[in-house]
Amino acid sequence: MTQCYKEEELLGKQVLGVVNFPPKQVADFMSEVLVLGVYAKEGVVLIQPERPVNKGDKLG
């Protein structure tokens, strides 16, 4: 993901993610969210809703 995005590009973006997973050690921190993306040639491209949605809406 870091190959396709700079930190400032991600601020304010809506992305799809899965919550309520058991915490998992990722590098030096604990993660409780799985962000969804597609493995593309240039790196991981995040999946976004096509129009604004409410935070916490369920993925279906």
N, CA, C and O atoms as a MOPAC input file, in Angstrom:
PM7 MOZYME 1SCF
protein

 N      0.82000 1    -1.18900 1     0.00000 1
 C      0.00000 1     0.00000 1     0.00000 1
 C      0.86300 1     1.25100 1     0.00000 1
 O      0.49600 1     2.25700 1    -0.60600 1
 N      1.99500 1     1.19900 1     0.66600 1
 C      2.84500 1     2.38900 1     0.75300 1
 C      3.48900 1     2.74200 1    -0.57200 1
 O      3.98700 1     3.85500 1    -0.73800 1
 N      3.48900 1     1.79900 1    -1.53800 1
 C      4.02900 1     2.12900 1    -2.85900 1
 C      3.07000 1     2.98800 1    -3.66300 1
 O      3.50500 1     3.73400 1    -4.54000 1
 N      1.76800 1     2.90200 1    -3.38300 1
 C      0.76100 1     3.61800 1    -4.17400 1
 C      0.27800 1     4.90900 1    -3.52200 1
 O     -0.26600 1     5.77500 1    -4.20700 1
 N      0.46600 1     5.05200 1    -2.21900 1
 C     -0.12100 1     6.18800 1    -1.50300 1
 C      0.88000 1     6.84800 1    -0.56800 1
 O      1.70600 1     6.18700 1     0.06100 1
 N      0.78300 1     8.16300 1    -0.49700 1
 C      1.49000 1     8.92200 1     0.52900 1
 C      0.50800 1     9.15500 1     1.66500 1
 O     -0.70400 1     9.17700 1     1.45300 1
 N      1.03000 1     9.32600 1     2.86300 1
 C      0.17200 1     9.50200 1     4.04500 1
 C     -0.85500 1    10.60800 1     3.83600 1
 O     -2.02800 1    10.43000 1     4.16300 1
 N     -0.42900 1    11.74700 1     3.29500 1
 C     -1.33700 1    12.87800 1     3.12600 1
 C     -2.44200 1    12.59100 1     2.09700 1
 O     -3.49300 1    13.22900 1     2.13900 1
 N     -2.22500 1    11.65100 1     1.18300 1
 C     -3.25600 1    11.27900 1     0.21100 1
 C     -4.38300 1    10.47800 1     0.85400 1
 O     -5.50500 1    10.46900 1     0.34700 1
 N     -4.09400 1     9.81400 1     1.95300 1
 C     -5.08600 1     8.95600 1     2.59500 1
 C     -5.99700 1     9.70700 1     3.56300 1
 O     -7.08800 1     9.23000 1     3.87600 1
 N     -5.57000 1    10.85700 1     4.03300 1
 C     -6.37800 1    11.61800 1     4.99100 1
 C     -7.71200 1    12.00400 1     4.37200 1
 O     -7.75200 1    12.60700 1     3.30000 1
 N     -8.80000 1    11.65900 1     5.04200 1
 C    -10.13700 1    12.00500 1     4.58500 1
 C    -10.73700 1    11.03900 1     3.57800 1
 O    -11.90100 1    11.20000 1     3.21200 1
 N     -9.98900 1    10.03900 1     3.11100 1
 C    -10.52400 1     9.06500 1     2.15600 1
 C    -11.35300 1     8.01600 1     2.88300 1
 O    -11.04600 1     7.63800 1     4.01300 1
 N    -12.39700 1     7.55600 1     2.22500 1
 C    -13.14900 1     6.42300 1     2.73300 1
 C    -12.61600 1     5.16800 1     2.05200 1
 O    -12.44200 1     5.13800 1     0.83400 1
 N    -12.36200 1     4.14700 1     2.83700 1
 C    -11.90400 1     2.86000 1     2.30900 1
 C    -12.72000 1     1.76200 1     2.96400 1
 O    -13.35400 1     1.98000 1     3.99700 1
 N    -12.70300 1     0.59300 1     2.36800 1
 C    -13.42100 1    -0.54400 1     2.93700 1
 C    -12.49600 1    -1.31200 1     3.86500 1
 O    -11.31400 1    -1.49600 1     3.57500 1
 N    -13.04900 1    -1.75600 1     4.97700 1
 C    -12.26200 1    -2.50300 1     5.93900 1
 C    -13.13400 1    -3.44400 1     6.74300 1
 O    -14.35200 1    -3.27800 1     6.81100 1
 N    -12.50500 1    -4.42300 1     7.34600 1
 C    -13.18000 1    -5.39200 1     8.19600 1
 C    -12.70500 1    -5.15300 1     9.61900 1
 O    -11.50300 1    -5.10200 1     9.88000 1
 N    -13.66100 1    -5.00600 1    10.54700 1
 C    -13.33100 1    -4.79400 1    11.95800 1
 C    -13.81200 1    -5.99000 1    12.77200 1
 O    -14.42500 1    -6.91500 1    12.23800 1
 N    -13.53300 1    -5.96100 1    14.04100 1
 C    -13.91700 1    -7.02400 1    14.97400 1
 C    -13.14600 1    -8.31600 1    14.74100 1
 O    -13.58900 1    -9.38400 1    15.16100 1
 N    -11.99400 1    -8.23000 1    14.07400 1
 C    -11.08100 1    -9.37100 1    14.00300 1
 C    -10.30300 1    -9.41100 1    15.30900 1
 O    -10.14400 1    -8.38300 1    15.96700 1
 N     -9.82400 1   -10.57100 1    15.68500 1
 C     -8.94000 1   -10.60100 1    16.85600 1
 C     -7.69100 1    -9.76100 1    16.56400 1
 O     -7.21400 1    -9.74800 1    15.43000 1
 N     -7.16000 1    -9.06800 1    17.56100 1
 C     -5.94200 1    -8.27700 1    17.35000 1
 C     -4.80800 1    -9.14500 1    16.79700 1
 O     -4.64500 1   -10.30100 1    17.18800 1
 N     -4.02700 1    -8.56000 1    15.87600 1
 C     -2.90600 1    -9.28000 1    15.26200 1
 C     -1.68100 1    -8.39300 1    15.26600 1
 O     -1.75500 1    -7.20500 1    14.95400 1
 N     -0.55000 1    -8.98500 1    15.62200 1
 C      0.71700 1    -8.25000 1    15.62800 1
 C      1.14600 1    -7.98500 1    14.19000 1
 O      1.32400 1    -8.92500 1    13.41600 1
 N      1.31600 1    -6.71000 1    13.82300 1
 C      1.81800 1    -6.31400 1    12.50700 1
 C      3.01400 1    -5.40700 1    12.75700 1
 O      2.86800 1    -4.29300 1    13.26000 1
 N      4.18100 1    -5.88800 1    12.40500 1
 C      5.43600 1    -5.16700 1    12.67500 1
 C      5.51400 1    -4.86400 1    14.16600 1
 O      5.55300 1    -5.78400 1    14.98300 1
 N      5.53800 1    -3.58000 1    14.52800 1
 C      5.68900 1    -3.22900 1    15.94700 1
 C      4.40900 1    -2.68500 1    16.58000 1
 O      4.47400 1    -1.99300 1    17.59600 1
 N      3.23400 1    -2.99100 1    15.99100 1
 C      1.97800 1    -2.54700 1    16.60200 1
 C      0.91000 1    -3.62900 1    16.44300 1
 O      1.05900 1    -4.55600 1    15.64700 1
 N     -0.16900 1    -3.49400 1    17.21700 1
 C     -1.28700 1    -4.42700 1    17.14300 1
 C     -2.35600 1    -3.85100 1    16.22300 1
 O     -2.75100 1    -2.69500 1    16.37400 1
 N     -2.81700 1    -4.64400 1    15.28300 1
 C     -3.84500 1    -4.22100 1    14.33600 1
 C     -5.16400 1    -4.89800 1    14.67300 1
 O     -5.19500 1    -6.08100 1    15.01000 1
 N     -6.26100 1    -4.13700 1    14.58200 1
 C     -7.60100 1    -4.68700 1    14.79800 1
 C     -8.49900 1    -4.44200 1    13.59500 1
 O     -9.70900 1    -4.64900 1    13.67400 1
 N     -7.91800 1    -4.00200 1    12.47800 1
 C     -8.67600 1    -3.69600 1    11.26800 1
 C     -7.95200 1    -4.29300 1    10.06400 1
 O     -6.72600 1    -4.22600 1     9.97300 1
 N     -8.71500 1    -4.87400 1     9.14500 1
 C     -8.16900 1    -5.35200 1     7.88500 1
 C     -8.68600 1    -4.42800 1     6.78400 1
 O     -9.87800 1    -4.43500 1     6.47600 1
 N     -7.79700 1    -3.63600 1     6.19200 1
 C     -8.16300 1    -2.72600 1     5.10700 1
 C     -8.14700 1    -3.52600 1     3.81700 1
 O     -7.22600 1    -4.30700 1     3.57600 1
 N     -9.17900 1    -3.33000 1     2.97500 1
 C     -9.30400 1    -4.11600 1     1.75400 1
 C     -8.66700 1    -3.41100 1     0.56700 1
 O     -8.83400 1    -2.20600 1     0.37900 1
 N     -7.94500 1    -4.16900 1    -0.22000 1
 C     -7.30500 1    -3.63500 1    -1.40300 1
 C     -7.06800 1    -4.73500 1    -2.41900 1
 O     -7.30900 1    -5.91300 1    -2.15500 1
 N     -6.59400 1    -4.32900 1    -3.57900 1
 C     -6.31500 1    -5.24500 1    -4.68300 1
 C     -4.81200 1    -5.23500 1    -4.93600 1
 O     -4.20000 1    -4.17000 1    -5.01700 1
 N     -4.21500 1    -6.42300 1    -5.06000 1
 C     -2.79200 1    -6.51600 1    -5.38400 1
 C     -2.62000 1    -6.22900 1    -6.87700 1
 O     -2.91200 1    -7.07900 1    -7.71800 1
 N     -2.14700 1    -5.03300 1    -7.19400 1
 C     -1.91200 1    -4.62500 1    -8.57900 1
 C     -0.41400 1    -4.63300 1    -8.84800 1
 O      0.39200 1    -4.78800 1    -7.93100 1
 N     -0.05300 1    -4.46700 1   -10.10400 1
 C      1.35300 1    -4.47100 1   -10.50400 1
 C      2.15100 1    -3.42600 1    -9.72900 1
 O      3.29000 1    -3.67800 1    -9.33600 1
 N      1.55300 1    -2.25100 1    -9.50800 1
 C      2.25700 1    -1.14700 1    -8.85600 1
 C      2.20600 1    -1.19900 1    -7.33300 1
 O      2.88600 1    -0.41500 1    -6.67000 1
 N      1.41000 1    -2.11100 1    -6.76400 1
 C      1.28200 1    -2.22900 1    -5.31300 1
 C     -0.17200 1    -2.43500 1    -4.93900 1
 O     -1.00000 1    -2.71100 1    -5.80700 1
 N     -0.49500 1    -2.30600 1    -3.66400 1
 C     -1.87000 1    -2.50700 1    -3.20400 1
 C     -2.68200 1    -1.24700 1    -3.47100 1
 O     -2.32400 1    -0.15500 1    -3.03100 1
 N     -3.79400 1    -1.42000 1    -4.20900 1
 C     -4.72000 1    -0.32200 1    -4.51000 1
 C     -5.93500 1    -0.50700 1    -3.61300 1
 O     -6.58400 1    -1.55200 1    -3.64800 1
 N     -6.24400 1     0.50400 1    -2.81100 1
 C     -7.34800 1     0.41500 1    -1.86100 1
 C     -8.70000 1     0.38200 1    -2.56100 1
 O     -8.88900 1     0.99700 1    -3.61100 1
 N     -9.63000 1    -0.34100 1    -1.96400 1
 C    -11.00500 1    -0.38700 1    -2.46600 1
 C    -11.78800 1     0.71500 1    -1.75900 1
 O    -11.76500 1     0.82300 1    -0.53300 1
 N    -12.48000 1     1.53100 1    -2.55200 1
 C    -13.25600 1     2.64900 1    -2.01600 1
 C    -14.70000 1     2.55000 1    -2.48400 1
 O    -14.96100 1     2.02800 1    -3.56800 1
 N    -15.65600 1     3.04900 1    -1.67600 1
 C    -17.04000 1     3.10500 1    -2.16100 1
 C    -17.13800 1     4.12000 1    -3.30400 1
 O    -16.38700 1     5.09500 1    -3.34200 1
 N    -18.06700 1     3.88500 1    -4.23100 1
 C    -18.20200 1     4.77200 1    -5.38600 1
 C    -18.85400 1     6.10300 1    -5.03800 1
 O    -18.75400 1     7.06000 1    -5.80500 1
 N    -19.51900 1     6.17400 1    -3.89500 1
 C    -20.09800 1     7.43200 1    -3.40500 1
 C    -19.96100 1     7.46800 1    -1.89500 1
 O    -19.75900 1     6.42300 1    -1.27700 1
 N    -20.06600 1     8.64200 1    -1.27900 1
 C    -19.90200 1     8.72200 1     0.18200 1
 C    -20.90700 1     7.84200 1     0.92700 1
 O    -22.07700 1     7.76100 1     0.55400 1
 N    -20.43400 1     7.19400 1     1.97100 1
 C    -21.27900 1     6.36800 1     2.83700 1
 C    -21.02000 1     6.77800 1     4.28100 1
 O    -20.02900 1     7.44800 1     4.57200 1
 N    -21.89900 1     6.38200 1     5.17300 1
 C    -21.71100 1     6.68400 1     6.58800 1
 C    -20.62900 1     5.80100 1     7.17700 1
 O    -20.52200 1     4.62400 1     6.83500 1
 N    -19.83500 1     6.36600 1     8.05400 1
 C    -18.82200 1     5.57100 1     8.75600 1
 C    -19.52800 1     4.46400 1     9.52300 1
 O    -20.52700 1     4.70700 1    10.20100 1
 N    -19.00800 1     3.25500 1     9.41400 1
 C    -19.58700 1     2.12700 1    10.13000 1
 C    -20.64900 1     1.37300 1     9.35900 1
 O    -21.11500 1     0.33600 1     9.83100 1
 N    -21.05800 1     1.86100 1     8.17000 1
 C    -22.00800 1     1.09000 1     7.36700 1
 C    -21.42100 1    -0.28100 1     7.07100 1
 O    -20.21000 1    -0.41900 1     6.90200 1
 N    -22.27700 1    -1.29600 1     7.00700 1
 C    -21.79900 1    -2.65600 1     6.81800 1
 C    -21.52200 1    -2.94800 1     5.35300 1
 O    -22.25500 1    -2.52300 1     4.46100 1
 N    -20.43900 1    -3.68700 1     5.13300 1
 C    -20.05500 1    -4.14100 1     3.81100 1
 C    -20.92700 1    -5.36100 1     3.47300 1
 O    -21.04700 1    -6.28100 1     4.28300 1
 N    -21.52400 1    -5.36600 1     2.29700 1
 C    -22.40000 1    -6.47300 1     1.96200 1
 C    -22.29500 1    -6.88300 1     0.53400 1
 O    -22.98100 1    -7.81100 1     0.10600 1

